[in-house]
Structure formats: C-alpha cells, structure tokens
Amino acid sequence: MTAALQRFVNVRREEIPALLASAAFFFCVLSALMVIRPAREALGMRSGLDTVRWLFVGTAVVTLAVNPVFGYLVSRFRRISFIAATYIFFGTSLLGFWALLSFAPEAAGEISGRVFYVWFSVFNLFSTMVFWALMVDRFSLEQSKRLFGVIAVGGTLGAIFGPWFAWTYVEVVGTENLILVAVGFLGLAVGAAALVAHLQPESLTEIDPDDPEAPPVVKEEEIIGGSAWEGFRAVVRSPYLLGICFFVLIMAIMATFIYFTRLQVVAAMTEEMDQQTGLFAQIDFWTQVTTLALQLFLTGHIMKRLGVAVALVLLPVTVALGFIGLAITGTFAALILLEASYRAVQRGLTRPARETLFTVVGREDKYKSKAVVDTLVYRTGDVVGAWTEGLLGRLGGGIIALSALVLPLAAAWAVLGVWLAREQGKRAKAAETPPAR
C-alpha cells in the first residue's frame, strides 16, 4: 500500500499517516453533507426557482451573522477546540431537525423546509471551510501542492458514499433517520481532526529552533487571539487576500449560473419527479467519477510540475468552453459535460490549488480571513449569480445571453488566478529568504 501511494500520488513515507487521517476526515465531512443533501434540494424546490433565489439571499444574511461568532471562537479557544465546537454545533442542530421530522412531522411544512435549506447551505460552507483551514495550518506550501489533491479524494469518496447510502437505504431507515447518519459522521470527523492534529502538529517544519531571528512556532495549546472582526479587517488591508476574495466571488457566480441552468434544463425535459431525480443522478454520477479519476492521477502532479497558476486557470477555461458548447448545442449531454467537467476541475484541481494560497499567510488569517472568504464572499457570489441569471431569464436572453456574460468574466477570472499564483510565489520566496544580519 505504501509503495502504491508513493508511486501514484507523490507522497513520502513519513507523510502517509497524516495523509490518510486527513482524507478520512474529509470523507466523514462530505458523507455527512451529501447524505442529507437530497432532502435540501427537494425541500428548496417545492416553491419554485424564485423562492430558491430568495433562499440564497437568506443564506448570505445568516452567513454574515454567523461569521463574527466563528471569529470569536477562533480568538478565544484552541484550534482543535473551536473545530470540534463547530461540528458539535451543527450536529446538535441536526438533532433538532431530526426531532421535528420524527415527533412532529405535521409541522415540517414549507417554512421549516426553507429554514432547513438555509441552514444546510451555511453548514455546507462552514464544515468544509473548517476542514481546509486545518489543512493549510498543518501542511507546508510544498506539501500542499503534492498532497491536497490526494486529500480531496477522501471528500470525493464521501460525496459518492453519502448519496449512495441515501438512495439505497432511505426506504429502510426513513428520511428523518438519514439525519442521524449525518450526525454520526460529524462525530467521526471530530475524532479524525484530533488525529490529524496529533500526526501533523505543525506546518512550519523548516524553521531552525536555534535561530534567534526565526519566527516563533505557535504551539497547539496556544490561543490565536485577536478580535472576532480581525478577518474582515485583514481582507480589506491586504491586496492578496482581496484578490482571493474576488477569485472566489467569480467562482461562486459561475457555479450558481451552472446550478440554475441545470435546474431549468432538467425541468424543461420532464415534470415527473422520479424522472427528474434520475436525470440529476446521471449528472452527479458522471461528475463524481470524473472528479475521482482526476484527483487520483493528475492533481498532485499538475500542481507540482505545472504550478498553481495552471491549476487556477484551468477552471475559467473549462467554464468558458462548457458554456460555448451548451449555447451551440443546447443538449442534455452538453449540460452533463459542462457540470461534470466543472466540478471535476473545481474539486480536483482548483480547490486544492486555492487552498495552497493560504499556506503563505499568517495563522490568524488561515482561520479568520479564510472564514470570510469561504463563507460570506462565497454566499455573496451565490446571490449575485442567482439574481443575475434570473434577470437575464426575465429579459428573454436565455443561455446565449448568459454565455455572452460568462466569457469576459472567465477571462478576468483567469488573469486573476495567474496574479494570485505569482503573488503566492513571491510570498513563499520571501519567507524562505533569511533576514540580513
């Protein structure tokens, strides 16, 4: 097994335990998310697409409210403590929804369905953000280029296992008891996070402890400190962090364009719920298979040999080509190709590459500023994308008008990706250069 890992995924022998623990951590997180995601989609669509767009607004508002709370936890508690607190909070709230569905099913109407949709969207962002924050805190820039794509495989396997379990066993255990399965995986995620912290205690492995001018190594039991609002201030003050914000903003807008295009194409093909479910399943199946293949065999090598810039630029190019193909053909096959290629590149290449951008910032920014980028900025992009797509639809523009907007936006997105990769390289080189004596 060790030889196979070293051959195919560019990992060193001493890194394997932490790598496997990190992949298991991500597997648990994505399994918890994806096992209950079908319920979110079904509840959200009950009132139509316009209601979903308003739910995107509600999600952004709730995310804005939750961010200072998360910043406070980061400022006052040890890292493992606030990571565990995040998952325990979401697990506890899941138990509340389970109790509602189990003991008062008549109360689970449209209002509670909308609440669950917003809650799940916030849960989705914070759970993955906390995971990646721990990863960029534990692995160096050089390690991240080799290993993050492999670690993401654990998440992809969870994204496959969750829907498979829900589809296979929902009639046996019931929809409400799928929530208990998600709670169980969140508990396992907390244990896996502690194991990662034990196996990979620090990412600053190249610091010479005998060098009096070397920056201090922050111990695990120490608190990060600072203000709960420090993440917002750091983003505003740093052109580099602002660049990451705009990169994520455009990515979220593009993802929302694809999301609503998917809903509209499938809705136009059939109004029968079971048939729609089958069509969505086809998209998800090919997406996950493509993503897994890309992560297993290409991601680590692409980032290591071709660089972060290539990994960041591939997603804008993929989106541009995908929308061109969809505008020309307008077929379901083109939609599957667009969504599968987008998710495969985004999860297999761009997400790991984007996470490496945070390996060259301070520990406080890895948690606080990252929370702002991965939650508030992302949800803002969701809202902008949802209402822009809706406006184009009302004006009768359709997929042609949407593609005309996507192309220049993708070009700006690609340029921004190249700039971020260069800035990351400069920061990494400056960190490696010893100060003049």
C-alpha positions, 0 to 999 in steps of 0.5 A: 500500500505504501509503495502504491501511494508513493508511486501514484500520488507523490507522497513520502513515507513519513507523510502517509499517516497524516495523509490518510487521517486527513482524507478520512476526515474529509470523507466523514465531512462530505458523507455527512453533507451529501447524505442529507443533501437530497432532502435540501434540494427537494425541500428548496424546490417545492416553491419554485426557482424564485423562492430558491433565489430568495433562499440564497439571499437568506443564506448570505444574511445568516452567513454574515451573522454567523461569521463574527461568532466563528471569529470569536471562537477562533480568538478565544479557544484552541484550534482543535477546540473551536473545530470540534465546537463547530461540528458539535454545533451543527450536529446538535442542530441536526438533532433538532431537525431530526426531532421535528421530522420524527415527533412532529412531522405535521409541522415540517411544512414549507417554512421549516423546509426553507429554514432547513435549506438555509441552514444546510447551505451555511453548514455546507460552507462552514464544515468544509471551510473548517476542514481546509483551514486545518489543512493549510495550518498543518501542511507546508506550501510544498506539501500542499501542492503534492498532497491536497489533491490526494486529500480531496479524494477522501471528500470525493469518496464521501460525496459518492458514499453519502448519496449512495447510502441515501438512495439505497437505504432511505426506504429502510431507515426513513428520511428523518433517520438519514439525519442521524447518519449525518450526525454520526459522521460529524462525530467521526470527523471530530475524532479524525481532526484530533488525529490529524492534529496529533500526526501533523502538529505543525506546518512550519517544519523548516524553521531552525529552533536555534535561530534567534531571528526565526519566527516563533512556532505557535504551539497547539495549546496556544490561543490565536487571539485577536478580535472576532472582526480581525478577518474582515479587517485583514481582507480589506488591508491586504491586496492578496487576500482581496484578490482571493476574495474576488477569485472566489466571488467569480467562482461562486457566480459561475457555479450558481449560473451552472446550478440554475441552468441545470435546474431549468434544463432538467425541468424543461425535459420532464415534470415527473419527479422520479424522472427528474431525480434520475436525470440529476443522478446521471449528472452527479454520477458522471461528475463524481467519477470524473472528479475521482479519476482526476484527483487520483492521477493528475492533481498532485502532479499538475500542481507540482510540475505545472504550478498553481497558476495552471491549476487556477486557470484551468477552471475559467477555461473549462467554464468558458468552453462548457458554456460555448458548447451548451449555447451551440448545442443546447443538449442534455449531454452538453449540460452533463459535460459542462457540470461534470467537467466543472466540478471535476476541475473545481474539486480536483484541481482548483480547490486544492490549488486555492487552498495552497494560497493560504499556506503563505499567510499568517495563522490568524488569517488561515482561520479568520480571513479564510472564514470570510472568504469561504463563507460570506464572499462565497454566499455573496457570489451565490446571490449575485449569480442567482439574481443575475441569471434570473434577470437575464431569464426575465429579459428573454436572453436565455443561455446565449445571453448568459454565455455572452456574460460568462466569457469576459468574466472567465477571462478576468477570472483567469488573469486573476488566478495567474496574479494570485499564483505569482503573488503566492510565489513571491510570498513563499520566496520571501519567507524562505529568504533569511533576514540580513544580519 
